[in-house]
Amino acid sequence: MLRTAELTTMADYFVICSGRTDRQVQALAGAIIGELRDEGLRPMGVEGKANARWILIDYGSVIVHVFGSEERDFYGLERLWSNAVQVVRVV
């Protein structure tokens, strides 16, 4: 998770994760949406579910990026936002 609040007005945090297959990407995004819905949170928007290579889930101050492995390497959000403070890293 990257803290982006000091760098952009887009969101306070980016959560970045990835799956190895399209099915895993869809399952991760579905689990995130489902778990947060159970907590009473609904996304403002969801993009990319159809092709499942990069699913973006917008919760306003938190944006979740669920990538396929190749797309995560290609877009390199961690490199792009390298000035952001890394809050949590789970491998």
N, C-alpha and C positions, 0 to 999 in steps of 0.2 A: 504494500500500500504506500502510495506517495502522497505527501502533503503538498498540495499545489496552491493553497490559499494565498501565499505570498507572491505567486508568479502569474496568476490569472484569475479573472472573475468567473471563469467557466465553471469551476467546482473547487471545493476545498480539498477533496481527496480523489485520487484515482486508485481503484482496485484493479490490478492486472493479474489475470490468470490464464491458463491455457489447457487445452485437452489435446490428445494425440490424434483423435479422429473427429469427423463431423458429428458423429453420434455423441461422443464425450462432450464436445463443445455445447451441443444442444442440452444435454443432461445437466451440465454445470450451470448453464444459464437458467434452466427450468428449476433447478434446486434452489438457486439464489432467489429467484422471483417467488417461489413457493414459500420458502422459509421466512422471507421478509413480509410476505402477504399475511402469513400466520401471526406476525408481530404487528399487523395493522399498517404496514407500509406498502404503498403501491408505486410502481415506477411512473415517472412522468412520460417516458417514452422508451421504446425498445426498437432497435434497428439491427438488421442483419440476420434475423432468425431463419429466413428462408434458405440462405446458402450456408449458414453455420460455419463460416470461416473467421468472422469477427463479429461477435454480437456485443452491442453496446447497450447497456441498461442505465438509464438516466434517473437518478433519485434526487436530482437537484444539486445539493452540496456534495454528493458522492456519485461518481460515474464509475460503473463497473465495465471493464473491457474483458471479454472472454474470447480468447484467440485460439485458432488452430496453431500448431507448432510453427509451421513455415511462416504464417502471417505475423506471428509474434516476433520472430527473428527479422523479418523483412521491415516491418514498421518501426520496431525498436523504440517503443514509447519510453522505456527506461533511459535510453540514450537521449532521446529528444527532450525529456524532462529531467535531465541529469542534475539540474540545480535544485530540484525538489528534495525535500527531506524524506528519506525512506523510513516510514514509521514501523512497518511490520514486513518481515520477509519470511515466507514459508516455502520450503523446497519440497 
